[in-house]
Amino acid sequence: MSENIISVKEFRELGFLQELNRQFLHPLGLALEVHVDSEGNETLGRIWDSRKEESGISFFEPLSLSKIQYVEELRLSKIKARKDLNKNENCFYTRDGKRLLINDNGIQEINLNKPELLPFEGKL
């Protein structure tokens, strides 16, 4: 049986760690690190917590433009297919029955101001 798993090393080298930190975790005051042992094996390390810092966390080392571009191109390549999931009415609901839709950035969201997102009356 083949598993769809990416190694921590590949996750870091392709830029997913950088972009996860830069775009999501750092603004919240969090950071995920990769630990490299003496033999070069990479594992997910600690999650740094600076949520009490007003400005979150910033990179103090140069960012890789090629990693930013790779991750952004991959994200953009998936948006149309993700937005097409909105056509499936039985697709995504929260535990309390609110409909999740894929927004223009390819992200699942809840917009409580839209009538189509009112609580789902059927079984989940």
DADAQUI-V333536 format. One line per field, one symbol per residue. ss: DSSP state (2 for helix, 1 for strand, 0 for the rest). psi: psi as a letter, one per 30 degrees, with the letter a starting at -180 (. if undefined). burial: + if it has 9 or more other ideal C-beta (glycine too) atoms within 8 Angstrom, else -. A space follows every 10 residues. Layout:
BEGIN
ss->???
psi->???
burial->???
END
This chain:
BEGIN
ss->0000000222 2220022222 2222222201 1111110000 0111111110 0000000000 0000222222 2222222222 2222222000 0010000010 1100000110 0000222000 0000
psi->kkkikkleee eeefgeeeee eefeeeffgl kklkkjlfgg kklkbljkjh ffkegbklkg lkljeeeeee eeeeeeffee eeeffffjfg dkklfggkkk lkafggkklk jffkefglkk fak.
burial->-------+-- ++-+++++++ ++--++--++ +++++----- -+-----+-+ -----++--- --+---++-+ +---+--++- -++-+----- --+---++++ ++---+---- ------+--+ ----
END
